[in-house]
Amino acid sequence: MRHLFKSSILLLATIFLTQSCSKDDNEGDMSGETYNTTFKITDAPIDNANVEGVFVTITDVRVDGNSLEGFSTTTVNLAALVNGQTATLGNLDLAARSYSNLELFLDYETDADGNSPGCYVALANGEKDKLTATANKISVNDAFEVFANTSNEVIFDFDLRKTIKEEQGTMGSDFEFVSMSELMAGIRTVNEETTGEISGTANDAENTSDRIVVYAYEKGTFNAETETSGQGESNVTFKNAVTSSVVSNTTGSYTLSFLEEGEYELVFASYAKDGDVFYFNALLEAESTTGLNLGAINVSSALQISANVTITGTK
């Protein structure tokens, strides 16, 4: 009887421990949890005074093959979404992990209201210059992270400077999307939770430029000869810049938004105006007014860094 009693006790203890461990394991397994993730779109500016807007019609946005919830065909003026401005596309419940299967679908023929064309450059004279590419689906060559128990806002940075090219002809300008491989590479994605911002003013007392553009590069990646000569099939200048900002002619201000955590160097470039087009002129010498090292700015999440500079001349 005593042996039977001990055996029963051991059996009950084993069952209890097994159930407890199973419960703990299930509570620690967060693979089934999903987190509402908002998707937004923004832009880095295009360098042409004759461009009033750049409109793209997006018909679908997919992550791992799943379309965003609450999304319907929308036409967005990318040229208006600069200096941190965004437009919301939709939401999706996602598990906390990294995602790289991202797809944007465009309609080149008709916009969200059924008007033609669907993607175009709006010129100052009122004309619409249609934009097309070789396929409607753009597979984005970038990835983003979804985090547990936080507000996830994923930004699509549709960099117009890298994704739109201009052909000069006898009848004027003709805009087109760059090649599909360049278009795929010209859109970056980032979770806003992991980004910071660099902003400031550039005082051009010597009046060196008709326009100044500031570029943010990951520290150590800027090569002057390569970046200013144009790269790839579409001859994109400053191709490896993470983002850029046009310095305001009136206030001298600029904003470099949605920079992932890391070290960055700022490059200031002078542009000269010929008719309605700005052409790269020279790199500029810039000095921080506060002693900040413009070649090694440490950006961390939710941090806004002030980088006021004085332009001292050209290089």
PyMOL commands that set and color helices and strands:
alter all, ss='L'
color gray80, all
select helices_A, chain A and resi 2-28+78-80+160-163+180-185+192-194+224-229
alter helices_A, ss='H'
color red, helices_A
select strands_A, chain A and resi 35-42+51-63+66-67+74-77+87-94+98-99+102-106+120-123+128-130+137-139+144-145+152-158+164-169+172-177+187-191+195-203+211-218+243-246+253-260+262-274+277-288+297-299+304-306+309-314
alter strands_A, ss='S'
color yellow, strands_A
deselect
rebuild
show_as cartoon
